[in-house]
Amino acid sequence: MKAILIGIAIAAVIGVVAGLVLPMAQVPAFQAFATDSVRVGNPGENLIGPEWDEAAEDQERH
């Protein structure tokens, strides 16, 4: 029983440490894969455009 509780405690500590450390190491794809010959800025939240829902509704009506 003692070994199981120690294992659970160790797993919890590893999970908390990973949750705090890994987000600091992540880089957005548009920054990680940028090259000198490609000009890619922040793509924003929606690459399709802000009126995408309205355009989809218009296509369904036709």
PQR file of N, CA, C, O and H, with PARSE charges and radii, in Angstrom:
ATOM      1  N   MET A   1       0.822  -1.198   0.000 -0.4000 1.5000
ATOM      2  CA  MET A   1       0.000   0.000   0.000 -0.0000 2.0000
ATOM      3  C   MET A   1       0.867   1.263   0.000  0.5500 1.7000
ATOM      4  O   MET A   1       0.558   2.249  -0.669 -0.5500 1.4000
ATOM      5  N   LYS A   2       1.957   1.206   0.767 -0.4000 1.5000
ATOM      6  CA  LYS A   2       2.845   2.355   0.839 -0.0000 2.0000
ATOM      7  C   LYS A   2       3.473   2.652  -0.518  0.5500 1.7000
ATOM      8  O   LYS A   2       3.624   3.813  -0.896 -0.5500 1.4000
ATOM      9  H   LYS A   2       2.208   0.405   1.311  0.4000 1.0000
ATOM     10  N   ALA A   3       3.836   1.602  -1.249 -0.4000 1.5000
ATOM     11  CA  ALA A   3       4.455   1.780  -2.569 -0.0000 2.0000
ATOM     12  C   ALA A   3       3.467   2.402  -3.558  0.5500 1.7000
ATOM     13  O   ALA A   3       3.858   3.216  -4.394 -0.5500 1.4000
ATOM     14  H   ALA A   3       3.713   0.659  -0.942  0.4000 1.0000
ATOM     15  N   ILE A   4       2.206   2.026  -3.467 -0.4000 1.5000
ATOM     16  CA  ILE A   4       1.193   2.587  -4.367 -0.0000 2.0000
ATOM     17  C   ILE A   4       1.014   4.074  -4.098  0.5500 1.7000
ATOM     18  O   ILE A   4       0.946   4.864  -5.040 -0.5500 1.4000
ATOM     19  H   ILE A   4       1.888   1.364  -2.788  0.4000 1.0000
ATOM     20  N   LEU A   5       0.938   4.467  -2.840 -0.4000 1.5000
ATOM     21  CA  LEU A   5       0.779   5.886  -2.504 -0.0000 2.0000
ATOM     22  C   LEU A   5       2.001   6.699  -2.927  0.5500 1.7000
ATOM     23  O   LEU A   5       1.865   7.827  -3.401 -0.5500 1.4000
ATOM     24  H   LEU A   5       0.994   3.826  -2.075  0.4000 1.0000
ATOM     25  N   ILE A   6       3.179   6.133  -2.757 -0.4000 1.5000
ATOM     26  CA  ILE A   6       4.397   6.831  -3.204 -0.0000 2.0000
ATOM     27  C   ILE A   6       4.383   6.981  -4.728  0.5500 1.7000
ATOM     28  O   ILE A   6       4.757   8.032  -5.248 -0.5500 1.4000
ATOM     29  H   ILE A   6       3.290   5.217  -2.372  0.4000 1.0000
ATOM     30  N   GLY A   7       3.959   5.947  -5.441 -0.4000 1.5000
ATOM     31  CA  GLY A   7       3.875   6.016  -6.903 -0.0000 2.0000
ATOM     32  C   GLY A   7       2.881   7.059  -7.361  0.5500 1.7000
ATOM     33  O   GLY A   7       3.138   7.782  -8.324 -0.5500 1.4000
ATOM     34  H   GLY A   7       3.655   5.093  -5.019  0.4000 1.0000
ATOM     35  N   ILE A   8       1.740   7.147  -6.677 -0.4000 1.5000
ATOM     36  CA  ILE A   8       0.736   8.156  -7.027 -0.0000 2.0000
ATOM     37  C   ILE A   8       1.291   9.560  -6.769  0.5500 1.7000
ATOM     38  O   ILE A   8       1.095  10.466  -7.579 -0.5500 1.4000
ATOM     39  H   ILE A   8       1.532   6.560  -5.895  0.4000 1.0000
ATOM     40  N   ALA A   9       1.973   9.737  -5.654 -0.4000 1.5000
ATOM     41  CA  ALA A   9       2.555  11.044  -5.331 -0.0000 2.0000
ATOM     42  C   ALA A   9       3.618  11.443  -6.352  0.5500 1.7000
ATOM     43  O   ALA A   9       3.665  12.597  -6.777 -0.5500 1.4000
ATOM     44  H   ALA A   9       2.132   9.001  -4.995  0.4000 1.0000
ATOM     45  N   ILE A  10       4.462  10.504  -6.745 -0.4000 1.5000
ATOM     46  CA  ILE A  10       5.502  10.792  -7.742 -0.0000 2.0000
ATOM     47  C   ILE A  10       4.866  11.141  -9.086  0.5500 1.7000
ATOM     48  O   ILE A  10       5.317  12.069  -9.758 -0.5500 1.4000
ATOM     49  H   ILE A  10       4.424   9.566  -6.400  0.4000 1.0000
ATOM     50  N   ALA A  11       3.824  10.410  -9.487 -0.4000 1.5000
ATOM     51  CA  ALA A  11       3.141  10.701 -10.751 -0.0000 2.0000
ATOM     52  C   ALA A  11       2.511  12.091 -10.719  0.5500 1.7000
ATOM     53  O   ALA A  11       2.540  12.811 -11.717 -0.5500 1.4000
ATOM     54  H   ALA A  11       3.458   9.657  -8.941  0.4000 1.0000
ATOM     55  N   ALA A  12       1.944  12.465  -9.579 -0.4000 1.5000
ATOM     56  CA  ALA A  12       1.340  13.796  -9.463 -0.0000 2.0000
ATOM     57  C   ALA A  12       2.402  14.882  -9.562  0.5500 1.7000
ATOM     58  O   ALA A  12       2.187  15.895 -10.228 -0.5500 1.4000
ATOM     59  H   ALA A  12       1.920  11.880  -8.768  0.4000 1.0000
ATOM     60  N   VAL A  13       3.543  14.686  -8.913 -0.4000 1.5000
ATOM     61  CA  VAL A  13       4.617  15.685  -8.974 -0.0000 2.0000
ATOM     62  C   VAL A  13       5.148  15.807 -10.400  0.5500 1.7000
ATOM     63  O   VAL A  13       5.370  16.917 -10.882 -0.5500 1.4000
ATOM     64  H   VAL A  13       3.717  13.863  -8.372  0.4000 1.0000
ATOM     65  N   ILE A  14       5.352  14.685 -11.073 -0.4000 1.5000
ATOM     66  CA  ILE A  14       5.830  14.723 -12.462 -0.0000 2.0000
ATOM     67  C   ILE A  14       4.810  15.440 -13.354  0.5500 1.7000
ATOM     68  O   ILE A  14       5.189  16.224 -14.224 -0.5500 1.4000
ATOM     69  H   ILE A  14       5.171  13.783 -10.681  0.4000 1.0000
ATOM     70  N   GLY A  15       3.538  15.175 -13.143 -0.4000 1.5000
ATOM     71  CA  GLY A  15       2.498  15.824 -13.943 -0.0000 2.0000
ATOM     72  C   GLY A  15       2.464  17.323 -13.735  0.5500 1.7000
ATOM     73  O   GLY A  15       2.331  18.075 -14.701 -0.5500 1.4000
ATOM     74  H   GLY A  15       3.230  14.538 -12.437  0.4000 1.0000
ATOM     75  N   VAL A  16       2.580  17.772 -12.502 -0.4000 1.5000
ATOM     76  CA  VAL A  16       2.565  19.211 -12.218 -0.0000 2.0000
ATOM     77  C   VAL A  16       3.798  19.886 -12.811  0.5500 1.7000
ATOM     78  O   VAL A  16       3.691  20.949 -13.421 -0.5500 1.4000
ATOM     79  H   VAL A  16       2.687  17.161 -11.718  0.4000 1.0000
ATOM     80  N   VAL A  17       4.959  19.276 -12.636 -0.4000 1.5000
ATOM     81  CA  VAL A  17       6.195  19.853 -13.190 -0.0000 2.0000
ATOM     82  C   VAL A  17       6.113  19.920 -14.715  0.5500 1.7000
ATOM     83  O   VAL A  17       6.488  20.930 -15.311 -0.5500 1.4000
ATOM     84  H   VAL A  17       5.046  18.412 -12.141  0.4000 1.0000
ATOM     85  N   ALA A  18       5.629  18.859 -15.347 -0.4000 1.5000
ATOM     86  CA  ALA A  18       5.505  18.857 -16.808 -0.0000 2.0000
ATOM     87  C   ALA A  18       4.511  19.920 -17.266  0.5500 1.7000
ATOM     88  O   ALA A  18       4.731  20.583 -18.279 -0.5500 1.4000
ATOM     89  H   ALA A  18       5.324  18.039 -14.863  0.4000 1.0000
ATOM     90  N   GLY A  19       3.422  20.082 -16.522 -0.4000 1.5000
ATOM     91  CA  GLY A  19       2.432  21.097 -16.876 -0.0000 2.0000
ATOM     92  C   GLY A  19       2.960  22.510 -16.768  0.5500 1.7000
ATOM     93  O   GLY A  19       2.492  23.404 -17.472 -0.5500 1.4000
ATOM     94  H   GLY A  19       3.243  19.544 -15.698  0.4000 1.0000
ATOM     95  N   LEU A  20       3.922  22.722 -15.902 -0.4000 1.5000
ATOM     96  CA  LEU A  20       4.496  24.059 -15.747 -0.0000 2.0000
ATOM     97  C   LEU A  20       5.667  24.314 -16.686  0.5500 1.7000
ATOM     98  O   LEU A  20       5.864  25.446 -17.130 -0.5500 1.4000
ATOM     99  H   LEU A  20       4.303  21.996 -15.329  0.4000 1.0000
ATOM    100  N   VAL A  21       6.445  23.286 -16.997 -0.4000 1.5000
ATOM    101  CA  VAL A  21       7.666  23.462 -17.785 -0.0000 2.0000
ATOM    102  C   VAL A  21       7.401  23.391 -19.292  0.5500 1.7000
ATOM    103  O   VAL A  21       7.940  24.202 -20.046 -0.5500 1.4000
ATOM    104  H   VAL A  21       6.285  22.367 -16.637  0.4000 1.0000
ATOM    105  N   LEU A  22       6.595  22.452 -19.734 -0.4000 1.5000
ATOM    106  CA  LEU A  22       6.418  22.251 -21.175 -0.0000 2.0000
ATOM    107  C   LEU A  22       5.800  23.439 -21.911  0.5500 1.7000
ATOM    108  O   LEU A  22       6.239  23.723 -23.026 -0.5500 1.4000
ATOM    109  H   LEU A  22       6.157  21.793 -19.122  0.4000 1.0000
ATOM    110  N   PRO A  23       4.814  24.151 -21.369 -0.5600 1.5000
ATOM    111  CA  PRO A  23       4.300  25.314 -22.114  0.2800 2.0000
ATOM    112  C   PRO A  23       5.354  26.390 -22.370  0.5500 1.7000
ATOM    113  O   PRO A  23       5.252  27.128 -23.350 -0.5500 1.4000
ATOM    114  N   MET A  24       6.356  26.488 -21.513 -0.4000 1.5000
ATOM    115  CA  MET A  24       7.410  27.480 -21.742 -0.0000 2.0000
ATOM    116  C   MET A  24       8.298  27.095 -22.914  0.5500 1.7000
ATOM    117  O   MET A  24       8.911  27.967 -23.530 -0.5500 1.4000
ATOM    118  H   MET A  24       6.439  25.888 -20.718  0.4000 1.0000
ATOM    119  N   ALA A  25       8.380  25.812 -23.236 -0.4000 1.5000
ATOM    120  CA  ALA A  25       9.251  25.348 -24.311 -0.0000 2.0000
ATOM    121  C   ALA A  25       8.557  25.353 -25.667  0.5500 1.7000
ATOM    122  O   ALA A  25       9.222  25.195 -26.690 -0.5500 1.4000
ATOM    123  H   ALA A  25       7.881  25.104 -22.736  0.4000 1.0000
ATOM    124  N   GLN A  26       7.253  25.527 -25.703 -0.4000 1.5000
ATOM    125  CA  GLN A  26       6.516  25.464 -26.964 -0.0000 2.0000
ATOM    126  C   GLN A  26       6.621  26.784 -27.714  0.5500 1.7000
ATOM    127  O   GLN A  26       6.605  27.862 -27.121 -0.5500 1.4000
ATOM    128  H   GLN A  26       6.713  25.655 -24.872  0.4000 1.0000
ATOM    129  N   VAL A  27       6.727  26.669 -29.024 -0.4000 1.5000
ATOM    130  CA  VAL A  27       6.802  27.832 -29.905 -0.0000 2.0000
ATOM    131  C   VAL A  27       5.704  27.659 -30.953  0.5500 1.7000
ATOM    132  O   VAL A  27       5.556  26.565 -31.497 -0.5500 1.4000
ATOM    133  H   VAL A  27       6.740  25.793 -29.506  0.4000 1.0000
ATOM    134  N   PRO A  28       4.928  28.706 -31.254 -0.5600 1.5000
ATOM    135  CA  PRO A  28       3.901  28.589 -32.290  0.2800 2.0000
ATOM    136  C   PRO A  28       4.505  28.170 -33.638  0.5500 1.7000
ATOM    137  O   PRO A  28       5.646  28.512 -33.950 -0.5500 1.4000
ATOM    138  N   ALA A  29       3.739  27.439 -34.413 -0.4000 1.5000
ATOM    139  CA  ALA A  29       4.237  26.905 -35.684 -0.0000 2.0000
ATOM    140  C   ALA A  29       4.680  28.009 -36.641  0.5500 1.7000
ATOM    141  O   ALA A  29       5.665  27.840 -37.359 -0.5500 1.4000
ATOM    142  H   ALA A  29       2.813  27.161 -34.160  0.4000 1.0000
ATOM    143  N   PHE A  30       3.967  29.137 -36.661 -0.4000 1.5000
ATOM    144  CA  PHE A  30       4.338  30.194 -37.604 -0.0000 2.0000
ATOM    145  C   PHE A  30       5.680  30.822 -37.232  0.5500 1.7000
ATOM    146  O   PHE A  30       6.310  31.460 -38.075 -0.5500 1.4000
ATOM    147  H   PHE A  30       3.167  29.274 -36.078  0.4000 1.0000
ATOM    148  N   GLN A  31       6.126  30.656 -35.998 -0.4000 1.5000
ATOM    149  CA  GLN A  31       7.454  31.130 -35.615 -0.0000 2.0000
ATOM    150  C   GLN A  31       8.497  30.027 -35.771  0.5500 1.7000
ATOM    151  O   GLN A  31       9.623  30.293 -36.194 -0.5500 1.4000
ATOM    152  H   GLN A  31       5.614  30.138 -35.313  0.4000 1.0000
ATOM    153  N   ALA A  32       8.134  28.802 -35.436 -0.4000 1.5000
ATOM    154  CA  ALA A  32       9.101  27.700 -35.464 -0.0000 2.0000
ATOM    155  C   ALA A  32       9.518  27.338 -36.885  0.5500 1.7000
ATOM    156  O   ALA A  32      10.671  26.964 -37.100 -0.5500 1.4000
ATOM    157  H   ALA A  32       7.219  28.586 -35.093  0.4000 1.0000
ATOM    158  N   PHE A  33       8.624  27.437 -37.856 -0.4000 1.5000
ATOM    159  CA  PHE A  33       8.916  27.002 -39.215 -0.0000 2.0000
ATOM    160  C   PHE A  33       9.105  28.160 -40.183  0.5500 1.7000
ATOM    161  O   PHE A  33       9.030  27.960 -41.395 -0.5500 1.4000
ATOM    162  H   PHE A  33       7.688  27.741 -37.682  0.4000 1.0000
ATOM    163  N   ALA A  34       9.346  29.352 -39.684 -0.4000 1.5000
ATOM    164  CA  ALA A  34       9.580  30.503 -40.554 -0.0000 2.0000
ATOM    165  C   ALA A  34      11.010  30.470 -41.078  0.5500 1.7000
ATOM    166  O   ALA A  34      11.936  30.072 -40.371 -0.5500 1.4000
ATOM    167  H   ALA A  34       9.408  29.514 -38.699  0.4000 1.0000
ATOM    168  N   THR A  35      11.174  30.891 -42.316 -0.4000 1.5000
ATOM    169  CA  THR A  35      12.506  30.999 -42.915 -0.0000 2.0000
ATOM    170  C   THR A  35      12.713  32.442 -43.366  0.5500 1.7000
ATOM    171  O   THR A  35      11.793  33.258 -43.313 -0.5500 1.4000
ATOM    172  H   THR A  35      10.422  31.215 -42.891  0.4000 1.0000
ATOM    173  N   ASP A  36      13.909  32.742 -43.802 -0.4000 1.5000
ATOM    174  CA  ASP A  36      14.213  34.099 -44.233 -0.0000 2.0000
ATOM    175  C   ASP A  36      13.444  34.491 -45.495  0.5500 1.7000
ATOM    176  O   ASP A  36      13.106  35.661 -45.675 -0.5500 1.4000
ATOM    177  H   ASP A  36      14.657  32.079 -43.845  0.4000 1.0000
ATOM    178  N   SER A  37      13.168  33.528 -46.361 -0.4000 1.5000
ATOM    179  CA  SER A  37      12.520  33.854 -47.623 -0.0000 2.0000
ATOM    180  C   SER A  37      10.993  33.840 -47.535  0.5500 1.7000
ATOM    181  O   SER A  37      10.314  34.141 -48.517 -0.5500 1.4000
ATOM    182  H   SER A  37      13.443  32.577 -46.215  0.4000 1.0000
ATOM    183  N   VAL A  38      10.462  33.499 -46.394 -0.4000 1.5000
ATOM    184  CA  VAL A  38       9.006  33.450 -46.234 -0.0000 2.0000
ATOM    185  C   VAL A  38       8.593  34.495 -45.224  0.5500 1.7000
ATOM    186  O   VAL A  38       9.144  34.567 -44.125 -0.5500 1.4000
ATOM    187  H   VAL A  38      11.013  33.254 -45.597  0.4000 1.0000
ATOM    188  N   ARG A  39       7.628  35.300 -45.597 -0.4000 1.5000
ATOM    189  CA  ARG A  39       7.136  36.322 -44.681 -0.0000 2.0000
ATOM    190  C   ARG A  39       5.778  35.883 -44.145  0.5500 1.7000
ATOM    191  O   ARG A  39       4.746  36.096 -44.781 -0.5500 1.4000
ATOM    192  H   ARG A  39       7.181  35.242 -46.489  0.4000 1.0000
ATOM    193  N   VAL A  40       5.796  35.281 -42.997 -0.4000 1.5000
ATOM    194  CA  VAL A  40       4.569  34.805 -42.385 -0.0000 2.0000
ATOM    195  C   VAL A  40       4.409  35.515 -41.057  0.5500 1.7000
ATOM    196  O   VAL A  40       5.247  35.386 -40.164 -0.5500 1.4000
ATOM    197  H   VAL A  40       6.634  35.108 -42.480  0.4000 1.0000
ATOM    198  N   GLY A  41       3.339  36.256 -40.935 -0.4000 1.5000
ATOM    199  CA  GLY A  41       3.068  36.927 -39.673 -0.0000 2.0000
ATOM    200  C   GLY A  41       2.142  36.076 -38.830  0.5500 1.7000
ATOM    201  O   GLY A  41       1.930  34.899 -39.120 -0.5500 1.4000
ATOM    202  H   GLY A  41       2.659  36.361 -41.660  0.4000 1.0000
ATOM    203  N   ASN A  42       1.604  36.661 -37.809 -0.4000 1.5000
ATOM    204  CA  ASN A  42       0.646  35.966 -36.960 -0.0000 2.0000
ATOM    205  C   ASN A  42      -0.619  35.739 -37.766  0.5500 1.7000
ATOM    206  O   ASN A  42      -1.251  36.707 -38.189 -0.5500 1.4000
ATOM    207  H   ASN A  42       1.777  37.618 -37.574  0.4000 1.0000
ATOM    208  N   PRO A  43      -1.012  34.489 -37.994 -0.5600 1.5000
ATOM    209  CA  PRO A  43      -2.159  34.217 -38.847  0.2800 2.0000
ATOM    210  C   PRO A  43      -3.497  34.575 -38.234  0.5500 1.7000
ATOM    211  O   PRO A  43      -4.499  34.606 -38.948 -0.5500 1.4000
ATOM    212  N   GLY A  44      -3.552  34.837 -36.980 -0.4000 1.5000
ATOM    213  CA  GLY A  44      -4.815  35.170 -36.337 -0.0000 2.0000
ATOM    214  C   GLY A  44      -5.559  33.932 -35.910  0.5500 1.7000
ATOM    215  O   GLY A  44      -5.009  32.830 -35.904 -0.5500 1.4000
ATOM    216  H   GLY A  44      -2.738  34.811 -36.400  0.4000 1.0000
ATOM    217  N   GLU A  45      -6.814  34.120 -35.553 -0.4000 1.5000
ATOM    218  CA  GLU A  45      -7.602  33.011 -35.038 -0.0000 2.0000
ATOM    219  C   GLU A  45      -8.279  32.205 -36.134  0.5500 1.7000
ATOM    220  O   GLU A  45      -8.491  31.003 -35.973 -0.5500 1.4000
ATOM    221  H   GLU A  45      -7.260  35.015 -35.558  0.4000 1.0000
ATOM    222  N   ASN A  46      -8.619  32.839 -37.233 -0.4000 1.5000
ATOM    223  CA  ASN A  46      -9.376  32.155 -38.268 -0.0000 2.0000
ATOM    224  C   ASN A  46      -8.778  32.513 -39.624  0.5500 1.7000
ATOM    225  O   ASN A  46      -8.817  33.672 -40.038 -0.5500 1.4000
ATOM    226  H   ASN A  46      -8.448  33.815 -37.364  0.4000 1.0000
ATOM    227  N   LEU A  47      -8.232  31.532 -40.302 -0.4000 1.5000
ATOM    228  CA  LEU A  47      -7.590  31.796 -41.589 -0.0000 2.0000
ATOM    229  C   LEU A  47      -8.596  31.994 -42.711  0.5500 1.7000
ATOM    230  O   LEU A  47      -8.238  32.499 -43.776 -0.5500 1.4000
ATOM    231  H   LEU A  47      -8.200  30.591 -39.965  0.4000 1.0000
ATOM    232  N   ILE A  48      -9.831  31.611 -42.495 -0.4000 1.5000
ATOM    233  CA  ILE A  48     -10.842  31.726 -43.540 -0.0000 2.0000
ATOM    234  C   ILE A  48     -11.367  33.146 -43.635  0.5500 1.7000
ATOM    235  O   ILE A  48     -11.631  33.624 -44.739 -0.5500 1.4000
ATOM    236  H   ILE A  48     -10.122  31.202 -41.631  0.4000 1.0000
ATOM    237  N   GLY A  49     -11.523  33.822 -42.534 -0.4000 1.5000
ATOM    238  CA  GLY A  49     -12.011  35.183 -42.514 -0.0000 2.0000
ATOM    239  C   GLY A  49     -13.104  35.352 -41.484  0.5500 1.7000
ATOM    240  O   GLY A  49     -13.707  34.374 -41.043 -0.5500 1.4000
ATOM    241  H   GLY A  49     -11.308  33.434 -41.638  0.4000 1.0000
ATOM    242  N   PRO A  50     -13.360  36.582 -41.099 -0.5600 1.5000
ATOM    243  CA  PRO A  50     -14.323  36.817 -40.031  0.2800 2.0000
ATOM    244  C   PRO A  50     -15.773  36.545 -40.430  0.5500 1.7000
ATOM    245  O   PRO A  50     -16.598  36.261 -39.562 -0.5500 1.4000
ATOM    246  N   GLU A  51     -16.106  36.624 -41.722 -0.4000 1.5000
ATOM    247  CA  GLU A  51     -17.483  36.419 -42.154 -0.0000 2.0000
ATOM    248  C   GLU A  51     -17.720  35.006 -42.679  0.5500 1.7000
ATOM    249  O   GLU A  51     -18.591  34.814 -43.527 -0.5500 1.4000
ATOM    250  H   GLU A  51     -15.436  36.855 -42.428  0.4000 1.0000
ATOM    251  N   TRP A  52     -16.987  34.033 -42.212 -0.4000 1.5000
ATOM    252  CA  TRP A  52     -17.091  32.674 -42.728 -0.0000 2.0000
ATOM    253  C   TRP A  52     -18.465  32.078 -42.483  0.5500 1.7000
ATOM    254  O   TRP A  52     -19.010  31.427 -43.374 -0.5500 1.4000
ATOM    255  H   TRP A  52     -16.279  34.188 -41.523  0.4000 1.0000
ATOM    256  N   ASP A  53     -19.039  32.278 -41.314 -0.4000 1.5000
ATOM    257  CA  ASP A  53     -20.345  31.712 -41.003 -0.0000 2.0000
ATOM    258  C   ASP A  53     -21.416  32.265 -41.944  0.5500 1.7000
ATOM    259  O   ASP A  53     -22.283  31.523 -42.406 -0.5500 1.4000
ATOM    260  H   ASP A  53     -18.595  32.807 -40.591  0.4000 1.0000
ATOM    261  N   GLU A  54     -21.355  33.557 -42.223 -0.4000 1.5000
ATOM    262  CA  GLU A  54     -22.330  34.166 -43.118 -0.0000 2.0000
ATOM    263  C   GLU A  54     -22.162  33.634 -44.543  0.5500 1.7000
ATOM    264  O   GLU A  54     -23.157  33.400 -45.229 -0.5500 1.4000
ATOM    265  H   GLU A  54     -20.650  34.160 -41.848  0.4000 1.0000
ATOM    266  N   ALA A  55     -20.942  33.444 -44.990 -0.4000 1.5000
ATOM    267  CA  ALA A  55     -20.698  32.925 -46.333 -0.0000 2.0000
ATOM    268  C   ALA A  55     -21.214  31.495 -46.445  0.5500 1.7000
ATOM    269  O   ALA A  55     -21.766  31.125 -47.481 -0.5500 1.4000
ATOM    270  H   ALA A  55     -20.134  33.634 -44.433  0.4000 1.0000
ATOM    271  N   ALA A  56     -21.051  30.700 -45.422 -0.4000 1.5000
ATOM    272  CA  ALA A  56     -21.544  29.318 -45.447 -0.0000 2.0000
ATOM    273  C   ALA A  56     -23.059  29.298 -45.493  0.5500 1.7000
ATOM    274  O   ALA A  56     -23.641  28.466 -46.189 -0.5500 1.4000
ATOM    275  H   ALA A  56     -20.603  31.001 -44.580  0.4000 1.0000
ATOM    276  N   GLU A  57     -23.710  30.196 -44.767 -0.4000 1.5000
ATOM    277  CA  GLU A  57     -25.167  30.263 -44.786 -0.0000 2.0000
ATOM    278  C   GLU A  57     -25.665  30.700 -46.159  0.5500 1.7000
ATOM    279  O   GLU A  57     -26.687  30.203 -46.632 -0.5500 1.4000
ATOM    280  H   GLU A  57     -23.237  30.872 -44.202  0.4000 1.0000
ATOM    281  N   ASP A  58     -24.946  31.635 -46.810 -0.4000 1.5000
ATOM    282  CA  ASP A  58     -25.351  32.096 -48.135 -0.0000 2.0000
ATOM    283  C   ASP A  58     -25.244  30.963 -49.151  0.5500 1.7000
ATOM    284  O   ASP A  58     -26.099  30.845 -50.028 -0.5500 1.4000
ATOM    285  H   ASP A  58     -24.116  32.038 -46.426  0.4000 1.0000
ATOM    286  N   GLN A  59     -24.215  30.132 -49.048 -0.4000 1.5000
ATOM    287  CA  GLN A  59     -24.061  29.015 -49.983 -0.0000 2.0000
ATOM    288  C   GLN A  59     -25.155  27.971 -49.772  0.5500 1.7000
ATOM    289  O   GLN A  59     -25.596  27.342 -50.733 -0.5500 1.4000
ATOM    290  H   GLN A  59     -23.520  30.229 -48.336  0.4000 1.0000
ATOM    291  N   GLU A  60     -25.592  27.779 -48.543 -0.4000 1.5000
ATOM    292  CA  GLU A  60     -26.649  26.808 -48.277 -0.0000 2.0000
ATOM    293  C   GLU A  60     -27.971  27.267 -48.848  0.5500 1.7000
ATOM    294  O   GLU A  60     -28.792  26.437 -49.238 -0.5500 1.4000
ATOM    295  H   GLU A  60     -25.234  28.291 -47.762  0.4000 1.0000
ATOM    296  N   ARG A  61     -28.199  28.566 -48.909 -0.4000 1.5000
ATOM    297  CA  ARG A  61     -29.467  29.095 -49.424 -0.0000 2.0000
ATOM    298  C   ARG A  61     -29.558  28.946 -50.944  0.5500 1.7000
ATOM    299  O   ARG A  61     -30.655  28.827 -51.492 -0.5500 1.4000
ATOM    300  H   ARG A  61     -27.532  29.240 -48.592  0.4000 1.0000
ATOM    301  N   HIS A  62     -28.412  28.951 -51.624 -0.4000 1.5000
ATOM    302  CA  HIS A  62     -28.423  28.908 -53.099 -0.0000 2.0000
ATOM    303  C   HIS A  62     -28.478  27.503 -53.592  0.5500 1.7000
ATOM    304  O   HIS A  62     -28.495  27.273 -54.801 -0.5500 1.4000
ATOM    305  H   HIS A  62     -27.521  29.047 -51.179  0.4000 1.0000
TER
END
